[in-house]
Amino acid sequence: MRFAIWYDYSMQEKSKNRKLQIEIVTQMLALATSALGLVAALAWNSFIQTFMNEYIKKFLPNSGLVSLLLYALIVTALAVMVTYQLSTIKEKLE
């Protein structure tokens, strides 16, 4: 009888430990994905700003507001395209 109680308790503890390990790994994955997403966003931000400064401002000198508008439109279009593509992939997987 004692063995059965101990065995049940041991299995419950193993199950709890397994669930905790899965939750920790899930959270680490979410944090790592978010961190890498931020790094990628900053890289794209630098690229787009450099592109705007080196190519667009040559054709539109003294147009700070127009350059910022173009930058905002490019970033928004990029965000919409990526979100749409990821949503399409998710729908295909479901």
C-alpha positions, 0 to 999 in steps of 0.5 A: 500500500505504501509503495502504491501511494509513494509511486502515485506521488512520485508520478505526480511530481514527475508530471509537475516537473515535466509541465514546469520544464515545458512551460520554462522552455515555452517562455524562453522560446517566446523571449528569444523570438521576441529578442531576435525580432527586435534585433531584426526590426532594428536592422531593417530600421537602419537599412531603411533610414540609410536608404532614405538618406543616401538615395531618396534625399538626393532627389528631394533635398530639404524635404524632412517631412516628406522623407519621414512620410516616405519612411513611415509608408515603407515601414508600414507596408513592410509590417503589413506584408510580413503580418499578412504572409505570417497569417496566411502561413498560420491559416494553411497550417490549421 
